Amino acid sequence: QQQRTQAKMDTMEVPNYGTVVVCPYNNAHQILAERLQKHLVKCRRQYPNAKITACPFNNAHHIPEQELKLHTKTCPDRGQMESFKYAIASTPAPPPQAAVYVRSDGTTVLATAPPVEDVKQDDDENWDDMDAPAYNPAKYCANNLIIRKATHKTAAEKRQFYEDERVRHEMLKKGNA
């Protein structure tokens, strides 16, 4: 009896630990409720032949395939999905207000929405055709007060690098003053 339904899944409160849930793939797995989703992904991979499927209303509900039909009728999360799907407003939405719109040719039209011809489409944007220069981080760092670190250099190269950096910073500070 290693397979259980999520709806009937055992949960228990462990003092100083939290709510523990028994895995539907293996009863020996007892997981914190917060970590259940992550565990189910791993356990599903570990048991690929298990005839367990995920609930369409809550992906944390893993149910044996033969019980899925019953579970979808009694799933506690079904109500949330149904209320979202069939939302009923307490008051009807007001009808759209008519307004006067001016077309691109200068004529006016009375409508509830702007004329389609006047709506601009931004489908023409292509960042590859822009004339902006490419970003060069080495050039940016060389021209700004950025502290750089000498890596993969010998001791003599590091001494020279830090001396050049000191001179570069002094020149940049004089230029900004």
C-alpha positions in Angstrom: 0.0 0.0 0.0 2.5 2.6 -1.1 0.1 4.7 -3.0 -2.3 7.1 -1.3 -4.5 9.9 -2.5 -3.5 13.4 -1.6 -7.0 14.1 -0.2 -6.6 11.3 2.3 -2.9 11.9 2.7 -1.7 11.7 6.3 -0.7 14.9 7.9 0.5 15.4 11.4 1.8 18.3 13.5 5.3 17.6 14.9 6.3 19.9 17.8 9.2 22.2 17.1 9.2 21.0 13.5 5.9 21.8 11.7 3.3 20.0 9.7 4.5 16.8 8.1 2.9 15.1 5.1 3.3 11.5 3.9 4.5 11.2 0.3 1.9 9.6 -2.1 4.7 7.7 -3.8 6.4 6.2 -0.7 4.9 6.0 2.8 8.4 6.1 4.3 8.8 9.7 3.1 7.6 12.3 5.6 8.0 15.8 4.3 7.4 19.3 5.7 4.2 20.7 4.0 6.2 23.6 2.7 8.6 21.3 0.9 6.0 19.0 -0.6 6.0 20.5 -4.1 9.8 20.1 -4.5 9.7 16.6 -3.1 6.9 15.4 -5.4 8.9 16.5 -8.4 11.9 14.4 -7.3 9.8 11.4 -6.2 7.9 11.4 -9.4 11.2 11.0 -11.3 12.2 8.3 -8.9 9.0 6.3 -9.4 8.3 6.7 -13.2 6.1 3.6 -13.3 3.8 4.6 -10.5 0.3 5.1 -11.7 -0.1 8.4 -10.0 -1.2 11.6 -11.7 -1.4 15.3 -10.7 -4.8 16.9 -9.9 -5.9 19.5 -12.5 -6.8 22.0 -9.7 -3.7 21.7 -7.5 -0.4 20.3 -8.7 0.5 19.3 -5.2 -2.3 16.7 -5.2 -0.8 13.5 -6.7 -3.5 10.9 -6.9 -3.6 7.3 -8.2 -5.0 7.3 -11.7 -8.0 5.2 -10.8 -9.1 7.7 -8.2 -8.6 10.9 -10.3 -12.2 11.1 -11.4 -13.5 11.0 -7.8 -10.8 13.4 -6.7 -11.7 16.0 -9.3 -15.3 16.0 -8.0 -14.3 16.4 -4.4 -11.0 18.3 -4.6 -11.0 21.2 -2.0 -9.2 23.4 -4.5 -11.9 22.9 -7.2 -14.0 25.7 -5.6 -11.2 28.3 -6.0 -10.8 27.3 -9.7 -14.6 27.4 -10.3 -15.1 30.8 -8.6 -12.2 32.2 -10.7 -13.6 30.6 -13.9 -17.2 31.6 -13.4 -16.8 34.9 -11.5 -20.1 36.7 -11.0 -20.1 40.4 -10.4 -22.5 41.8 -7.8 -23.3 44.7 -10.1 -23.2 44.5 -13.9 -20.3 46.3 -15.6 -21.3 49.7 -17.0 -21.6 49.9 -20.8 -18.7 51.5 -22.6 -19.0 55.2 -23.0 -19.0 56.7 -26.4 -16.4 59.4 -27.2 -15.3 61.5 -30.1 -12.1 60.3 -31.7 -10.1 62.1 -34.3 -8.8 59.9 -37.1 -5.4 60.4 -38.7 -6.9 62.1 -41.7 -8.5 64.7 -39.5 -12.1 63.5 -39.5 -14.0 62.8 -36.3 -15.9 59.7 -35.3 -18.2 58.9 -32.4 -17.3 55.4 -31.0 -16.8 53.4 -27.8 -13.2 52.6 -28.7 -10.5 54.4 -30.9 -10.6 53.5 -34.6 -8.4 50.6 -35.4 -6.4 52.5 -38.0 -5.2 55.0 -35.3 -3.9 52.4 -32.9 -0.2 52.3 -33.3 1.5 48.9 -33.4 4.9 48.5 -31.9 5.7 45.4 -33.9 8.3 47.2 -35.9 10.8 47.4 -33.0 14.1 45.6 -33.7 16.9 46.0 -31.3 19.4 44.5 -33.7 19.0 47.5 -36.1 19.8 50.1 -33.4 22.9 52.2 -33.8 23.9 52.2 -30.1 27.5 51.2 -29.5 28.1 47.9 -27.7 28.8 48.1 -24.0 32.4 47.6 -23.1 32.8 47.0 -19.3 36.6 47.4 -19.4 36.3 50.8 -21.1 33.6 51.9 -18.7 35.7 50.9 -15.7 38.8 52.6 -17.1 36.9 55.9 -17.4 35.2 55.8 -14.0 36.1 55.7 -10.4 35.8 51.9 -10.1 38.0 49.9 -7.9 39.5 47.0 -9.9 41.2 43.9 -8.7 44.3 42.4 -10.2 43.7 38.7 -10.9 45.9 36.1 -12.5 49.0 38.2 -12.4 52.4 37.7 -10.9 53.5 39.7 -7.8 55.4 42.2 -9.9 52.5 42.6 -12.4 50.1 43.2 -9.4 52.4 45.9 -8.0 52.5 47.7 -11.4 48.7 47.3 -11.8 47.9 48.8 -8.4 50.4 51.7 -9.0 48.7 52.4 -12.4 45.3 52.2 -10.7 46.4 54.8 -8.1 47.5 57.1 -10.8 44.3 56.5 -12.8 42.2 57.3 -9.8 44.1 60.5 -9.1 43.6 61.7 -12.7 39.9 60.8 -12.6 39.4 62.7 -9.3 41.2 65.8 -10.7 39.0 65.6 -13.8 35.8 65.4 -11.8 36.7 68.3 -9.4 
